Amino acid sequence: MTPEGATLPRVELTHVELSVATGTLVPRFEADLDRLLHDVFGWVGATTVDDVPDTGPSTSRTYIVSSHVKLVLREQPIDS
């Protein structure tokens, strides 16, 4: 609850990140994603490998949803 007279700063969604199992972002899966996300919605995707502190290299595929919002699929170990 906001105290009386206080204002809440503007909150803005900048990205949505989904974790996928390590080894998921292979060319065939990326092509399937592109058929859905690019061909249907027009979102452009790119794959990168980022050095994540404490976990090392992580592959991710990022789609530009709008000028301010990105959808990121990031590989990481997922416990069953």
N, CA, C and O of each residue as an XYZ file, in Angstrom:
320
protein
N       0.845     -1.177      0.000
C       0.000      0.000      0.000
C       0.892      1.242      0.000
O       1.869      1.307      0.746
N       0.561      2.207     -0.822
C       1.313      3.446     -0.932
C       0.845      4.413      0.151
O      -0.357      4.627      0.309
N       1.798      5.011      0.913
C       1.400      5.995      1.925
C       0.670      7.174      1.293
O       0.912      7.520      0.137
N      -0.222      7.784      2.061
C      -0.993      8.912      1.549
C      -0.073     10.020      1.056
O       0.860     10.414      1.755
N      -0.333     10.522     -0.145
C       0.450     11.593     -0.722
C       1.654     11.108     -1.516
O       2.258     11.891     -2.249
N       2.017      9.828     -1.388
C       3.156      9.296     -2.142
C       2.682      8.827     -3.515
O       1.521      8.460     -3.693
N       3.582      8.843     -4.463
C       3.238      8.354     -5.790
C       4.100      7.139     -6.119
O       5.247      7.037     -5.685
N       3.545      6.254     -6.868
C       4.259      5.065     -7.306
C       5.006      5.399     -8.585
O       4.399      5.890     -9.537
N       6.318      5.144     -8.631
C       7.036      5.432     -9.871
C       6.507      4.564    -11.003
O       5.938      3.496    -10.775
N       6.699      5.025    -12.186
C       6.243      4.293    -13.371
C       6.947      2.933    -13.439
O       8.166      2.847    -13.293
N       6.177      1.895    -13.659
C       6.708      0.550    -13.799
C       6.517      0.135    -15.247
O       5.438      0.305    -15.813
N       7.583     -0.415    -15.851
C       7.524     -0.752    -17.261
C       8.106     -2.145    -17.484
O       9.176     -2.465    -16.965
N       7.412     -2.962    -18.246
C       7.891     -4.284    -18.623
C       8.925     -4.111    -19.727
O       8.628     -3.534    -20.773
N      10.155     -4.616    -19.496
C      11.203     -4.463    -20.501
C      11.562     -5.777    -21.176
O      11.993     -5.791    -22.329
N      11.383     -6.891    -20.452
C      11.639     -8.176    -21.079
C      10.967     -9.295    -20.293
O      10.688     -9.174    -19.101
N      10.724    -10.369    -20.999
C      10.207    -11.594    -20.403
C      11.254    -12.657    -20.678
O      11.653    -12.847    -21.826
N      11.703    -13.348    -19.648
C      12.738    -14.367    -19.822
C      12.200    -15.730    -19.417
O      11.672    -15.906    -18.318
N      12.344    -16.695    -20.327
C      11.922    -18.070    -20.072
C      13.149    -18.955    -20.023
O      14.029    -18.849    -20.877
N      13.213    -19.828    -19.029
C      14.319    -20.780    -18.938
C      13.957    -22.045    -19.692
O      12.859    -22.583    -19.547
N      14.908    -22.516    -20.507
C      14.748    -23.786    -21.212
C      15.951    -24.644    -20.865
O      17.009    -24.131    -20.502
N      15.781    -25.949    -20.980
C      16.850    -26.876    -20.615
C      18.074    -26.672    -21.506
O      17.949    -26.331    -22.682
N      19.242    -26.884    -20.937
C      20.491    -26.802    -21.695
C      20.419    -27.749    -22.892
O      20.008    -28.901    -22.754
N      20.816    -27.265    -24.055
C      20.784    -28.071    -25.273
C      19.507    -27.926    -26.088
O      19.373    -28.555    -27.138
N      18.567    -27.110    -25.623
C      17.286    -26.916    -26.320
C      17.442    -26.030    -27.552
O      16.825    -26.297    -28.583
N      18.252    -24.989    -27.460
C      18.349    -23.993    -28.539
C      19.293    -24.466    -29.650
O      20.373    -23.911    -29.855
N      18.856    -25.489    -30.345
C      19.587    -26.016    -31.501
C      18.930    -25.444    -32.758
O      17.792    -24.978    -32.693
N      19.628    -25.470    -33.905
C      19.081    -24.848    -35.119
C      17.659    -25.295    -35.490
O      16.857    -24.462    -35.913
N      17.333    -26.559    -35.347
C      15.981    -27.017    -35.716
C      14.914    -26.388    -34.811
O      13.869    -25.950    -35.291
N      15.185    -26.347    -33.507
C      14.231    -25.738    -32.571
C      14.109    -24.243    -32.844
O      13.008    -23.694    -32.810
N      15.242    -23.577    -33.115
C      15.201    -22.145    -33.425
C      14.393    -21.879    -34.686
O      13.662    -20.891    -34.756
N      14.515    -22.748    -35.682
C      13.728    -22.585    -36.915
C      12.236    -22.725    -36.626
O      11.418    -21.994    -37.184
N      11.887    -23.670    -35.750
C      10.473    -23.826    -35.364
C       9.975    -22.578    -34.635
O       8.869    -22.101    -34.890
N      10.805    -22.053    -33.724
C      10.427    -20.811    -33.026
C      10.221    -19.673    -34.014
O       9.260    -18.911    -33.908
N      11.136    -19.565    -34.979
C      11.024    -18.495    -35.974
C       9.748    -18.623    -36.795
O       9.114    -17.620    -37.121
N       9.370    -19.853    -37.129
C       8.127    -20.032    -37.895
C       6.928    -19.508    -37.114
O       5.998    -18.949    -37.695
N       6.952    -19.685    -35.822
C       5.848    -19.172    -35.005
C       6.011    -17.679    -34.727
O       5.148    -16.875    -35.079
N       7.117    -17.322    -34.098
C       7.258    -15.962    -33.585
C       7.547    -14.919    -34.667
O       7.087    -13.783    -34.560
N       8.293    -15.286    -35.696
C       8.554    -14.326    -36.762
C       7.452    -14.353    -37.808
O       6.905    -13.310    -38.167
N       7.125    -15.540    -38.295
C       6.152    -15.631    -39.387
C       4.751    -15.201    -38.954
O       3.999    -14.644    -39.754
N       4.395    -15.459    -37.689
C       3.051    -15.108    -37.217
C       3.011    -13.697    -36.632
O       2.118    -12.913    -36.953
N       3.989    -13.374    -35.769
C       3.955    -12.091    -35.054
C       4.917    -11.048    -35.618
O       4.798     -9.865    -35.298
N       5.868    -11.471    -36.454
C       6.837    -10.538    -37.009
C       8.016    -10.245    -36.101
O       8.781     -9.318    -36.368
N       8.181    -11.022    -35.022
C       9.275    -10.801    -34.089
C      10.560    -11.387    -34.665
O      10.561    -12.517    -35.154
N      11.643    -10.635    -34.613
C      12.929    -11.065    -35.146
C      13.775    -11.632    -34.011
O      13.910    -11.008    -32.958
N      14.348    -12.826    -34.232
C      15.146    -13.478    -33.198
C      16.615    -13.542    -33.532
O      16.997    -13.565    -34.702
N      17.445    -13.572    -32.495
C      18.891    -13.724    -32.645
C      19.407    -14.547    -31.477
O      18.955    -14.395    -30.342
N      20.367    -15.427    -31.773
C      20.956    -16.275    -30.745
C      22.320    -15.729    -30.346
O      23.115    -15.328    -31.196
N      22.578    -15.718    -29.041
C      23.867    -15.283    -28.508
C      24.297    -16.249    -27.408
O      23.491    -17.009    -26.872
N      25.576    -16.199    -27.090
C      26.105    -16.923    -25.932
C      26.661    -15.867    -24.992
O      27.574    -15.120    -25.343
N      26.094    -15.817    -23.789
C      26.481    -14.816    -22.800
C      27.246    -15.485    -21.672
O      26.965    -16.632    -21.324
N      28.212    -14.777    -21.099
C      28.930    -15.272    -19.940
C      28.177    -14.808    -18.700
O      28.209    -13.629    -18.350
N      27.501    -15.740    -18.043
C      26.685    -15.416    -16.875
C      27.526    -15.639    -15.613
O      28.069    -16.727    -15.419
N      27.639    -14.619    -14.755
C      28.432    -14.777    -13.530
C      27.971    -15.990    -12.723
O      26.773    -16.241    -12.593
N      28.910    -16.719    -12.197
C      28.699    -17.884    -11.337
C      28.198    -19.129    -12.062
O      28.206    -20.210    -11.474
N      27.759    -19.018    -13.330
C      27.287    -20.217    -14.033
C      28.010    -20.455    -15.348
O      27.943    -21.559    -15.888
N      28.700    -19.450    -15.878
C      29.440    -19.621    -17.121
C      28.607    -19.315    -18.349
O      27.592    -18.625    -18.260
N      29.042    -19.836    -19.517
C      28.358    -19.527    -20.778
C      26.911    -20.028    -20.794
O      26.615    -21.120    -20.310
N      26.026    -19.219    -21.353
C      24.609    -19.570    -21.467
C      24.097    -19.114    -22.830
O      24.232    -17.944    -23.190
N      23.512    -20.036    -23.581
C      22.937    -19.700    -24.883
C      21.555    -19.115    -24.679
O      20.774    -19.618    -23.871
N      21.251    -18.051    -25.410
C      19.916    -17.458    -25.336
C      19.467    -17.045    -26.734
O      20.283    -16.759    -27.610
N      18.164    -17.022    -26.917
C      17.570    -16.529    -28.165
C      16.624    -15.415    -27.775
O      15.707    -15.614    -26.978
N      16.850    -14.239    -28.343
C      16.080    -13.049    -27.995
C      15.250    -12.601    -29.185
O      15.752    -12.499    -30.304
N      13.972    -12.334    -28.932
C      13.052    -11.820    -29.952
C      12.644    -10.407    -29.567
O      12.294    -10.142    -28.417
N      12.693     -9.516    -30.527
C      12.262     -8.138    -30.303
C      10.750     -8.088    -30.487
O      10.243     -8.233    -31.599
N      10.037     -7.880    -29.383
C       8.576     -7.841    -29.391
C       8.088     -6.449    -29.784
O       7.151     -6.303    -30.569
N       8.736     -5.438    -29.231
C       8.431     -4.042    -29.562
C       9.707     -3.243    -29.322
O      10.739     -3.811    -28.967
N       9.640     -1.947    -29.511
C      10.841     -1.134    -29.318
C      11.318     -1.139    -27.865
O      12.455     -0.756    -27.590
N      10.467     -1.567    -26.934
C      10.825     -1.558    -25.512
C      10.796     -2.929    -24.858
O      11.204     -3.059    -23.704
N      10.324     -3.960    -25.561
C      10.122     -5.263    -24.921
C      10.803     -6.370    -25.714
O      10.731     -6.416    -26.942
N      11.471     -7.267    -24.976
C      12.124     -8.423    -25.574
C      11.605     -9.700    -24.918
O      11.266     -9.710    -23.735
N      11.549    -10.770    -25.697
C      11.275    -12.110    -25.189
C      12.590    -12.868    -25.269
O      13.172    -12.987    -26.347
N      13.067    -13.384    -24.135
C      14.347    -14.082    -24.078
C      14.122    -15.517    -23.633
O      13.499    -15.760    -22.600
N      14.626    -16.467    -24.410
C      14.673    -17.869    -24.004
C      16.106    -18.163    -23.667
O      16.977    -18.037    -24.529
N      16.387    -18.559    -22.421
C      17.762    -18.783    -21.965
C      17.940    -20.215    -21.501
O      17.167    -20.725    -20.690
N      18.977    -20.855    -22.033
C      19.303    -22.212    -21.587
C      19.940    -22.169    -20.199
O      20.774    -21.315    -19.898
N      19.524    -23.108    -19.378
C      20.163    -23.301    -18.079
C      19.767    -24.674    -17.566
O      18.737    -25.217    -17.965
N      20.579    -25.235    -16.685
C      20.199    -26.542    -16.134
C      18.865    -26.429    -15.400
O      18.671    -25.525    -14.587
N      17.965    -27.335    -15.684
C      16.651    -27.332    -15.043
C      16.474    -28.668    -14.339
O      16.566    -29.726    -14.962
N      16.218    -28.613    -13.034
C      15.986    -29.835    -12.263
C      14.585    -30.346    -12.523
O      13.626    -29.578    -12.591
N      14.485    -31.660    -12.668
C      13.164    -32.276    -12.909
C      12.376    -32.397    -11.637
O      11.248    -32.890    -11.655
